[in-house]
Amino acid sequence: MAAAVSKDMPVVFVVVFFGMFGMIGLILGVRTDRKLMVDLGKPDAPWSGTYAASIPVDANVAPDEALTIARRAVAAVQAHDLRTLGNHTAVGWVGSIWTNLPRQQAYQVAVVVEAQPDDLTQLMCCARPRFSLAYFGAGMSQEWAGRLQKAVIDQL
């Protein structure tokens, strides 16, 4: 009863409200962070998910050479924290995690190498927002996939 009439009650309410709001945001951020999933060894297909875009490029190169081309292409779009997943995917990150503006937010960029019949290799250029709960980003995903496609073609 004394707490209900206390002058400090609004301060306690505000602290509790924003504390809970922050905890929910942190939990959602961790659960929807695709980079964290890659770090934990649980990546999903980079061509799938919310606002994902992909563009295939067919090449007449060996799969191991194609992976080198994929890594160079991801580096060419100035991605940071470049990684190789298995022996078939080069992945990196562009943009800032401190904003959710589609032109500046963080994106996962990846090139997936897949052997095809007749000694061809397909390099799938993929991009999508870093966080799966991003509200916008389809246009920028397409733009990043196009930049990757150009970088792959330049490496061939």
C-alpha positions in Angstrom: 0.0 0.0 0.0 2.8 2.4 0.8 4.5 1.7 -2.6 1.2 2.6 -4.4 1.2 6.1 -3.0 5.0 6.7 -3.0 6.4 9.6 -5.0 9.1 7.3 -6.4 6.5 4.9 -8.0 6.7 6.5 -11.5 10.5 6.0 -11.5 10.2 2.4 -10.5 7.5 1.8 -13.1 9.6 3.4 -15.9 12.7 1.4 -14.9 10.8 -1.9 -14.8 9.0 -1.1 -18.1 12.1 -0.2 -20.0 14.1 -3.0 -18.4 11.6 -5.5 -19.6 11.4 -3.9 -23.0 15.2 -4.1 -23.3 15.3 -7.7 -22.2 12.7 -8.7 -24.8 14.6 -6.7 -27.5 17.8 -8.5 -26.5 16.2 -11.9 -26.6 14.7 -11.2 -30.1 17.9 -9.8 -31.3 19.9 -12.9 -30.3 17.3 -15.3 -31.7 17.0 -13.6 -35.1 20.7 -12.7 -35.7 21.9 -14.7 -38.7 25.6 -13.8 -38.0 25.3 -15.3 -34.5 23.8 -18.5 -35.9 26.8 -18.7 -38.3 29.2 -18.2 -35.4 27.4 -21.0 -33.4 27.7 -23.4 -36.4 24.0 -23.3 -37.2 23.8 -21.5 -40.5 20.7 -21.7 -42.7 20.5 -21.5 -46.5 21.6 -17.9 -47.5 19.1 -17.8 -50.3 16.1 -18.4 -48.0 14.3 -16.3 -45.4 12.8 -12.9 -45.2 13.8 -10.5 -48.0 16.4 -12.9 -49.4 17.6 -12.3 -53.0 19.7 -14.6 -55.1 21.2 -14.5 -58.6 22.8 -17.6 -60.2 26.0 -17.4 -62.3 27.1 -20.4 -64.3 30.8 -20.9 -64.8 33.1 -23.4 -66.4 35.5 -23.8 -63.5 36.3 -26.5 -61.0 34.4 -26.4 -57.7 37.6 -25.7 -55.6 38.5 -22.8 -58.0 34.9 -21.6 -57.8 35.2 -21.4 -54.0 38.2 -19.2 -54.4 36.3 -17.0 -56.8 33.4 -16.9 -54.3 35.7 -15.7 -51.5 37.2 -13.0 -53.7 33.8 -11.8 -54.8 32.5 -11.5 -51.2 35.7 -9.6 -50.4 35.3 -7.4 -53.5 31.9 -6.0 -52.2 33.9 -5.0 -49.0 32.3 -7.5 -46.7 33.8 -8.0 -43.3 34.2 -11.1 -41.2 34.6 -13.2 -44.3 34.1 -16.9 -43.7 34.0 -20.2 -45.6 31.2 -22.6 -44.6 32.1 -26.1 -45.5 33.7 -26.3 -48.9 30.8 -24.7 -50.7 29.9 -21.2 -49.3 31.7 -17.9 -48.8 29.9 -15.6 -46.5 30.5 -12.0 -45.2 28.6 -9.1 -43.7 28.1 -5.5 -44.9 26.3 -2.5 -43.4 25.7 -1.4 -39.8 23.9 -3.2 -37.0 23.1 0.2 -35.4 20.4 1.1 -37.8 17.4 -0.5 -39.4 17.2 1.8 -42.4 17.2 -0.5 -45.4 20.1 1.3 -47.2 22.4 1.1 -44.2 21.3 -1.9 -42.1 23.5 -5.0 -41.9 23.2 -7.6 -44.6 24.6 -11.1 -45.1 26.2 -11.6 -48.5 27.1 -15.1 -49.6 28.2 -17.0 -52.7 27.2 -20.6 -52.7 29.1 -23.0 -55.0 27.3 -26.0 -56.5 28.7 -28.5 -59.0 26.5 -28.9 -62.1 26.5 -31.6 -64.9 28.8 -31.1 -67.9 31.7 -29.7 -65.8 29.9 -26.5 -65.0 29.7 -24.9 -61.6 26.9 -22.6 -60.4 27.8 -19.7 -58.1 24.6 -18.5 -56.4 25.0 -14.9 -55.3 22.8 -14.3 -52.2 22.0 -11.4 -49.9 19.5 -10.9 -47.1 19.2 -8.7 -44.0 21.3 -9.8 -41.0 18.3 -10.0 -38.7 15.4 -12.2 -39.8 12.9 -9.8 -38.2 14.0 -6.9 -40.4 10.9 -5.1 -41.6 12.4 -3.8 -44.9 15.3 -4.8 -47.1 14.1 -6.6 -50.2 15.4 -3.9 -52.6 18.8 -3.7 -51.0 19.1 -7.5 -50.8 18.5 -7.5 -54.6 21.1 -4.7 -55.0 23.7 -6.6 -52.9 23.1 -9.8 -54.8 23.6 -7.8 -58.1 26.9 -6.4 -56.7 28.0 -10.0 -55.8 27.0 -11.2 -59.3 29.2 -8.4 -60.9 32.1 -9.3 -58.6 31.8 -13.0 -59.5 31.8 -12.2 -63.2 34.8 -9.9 -62.8 36.7 -12.7 -61.1 36.0 -15.2 -63.9 
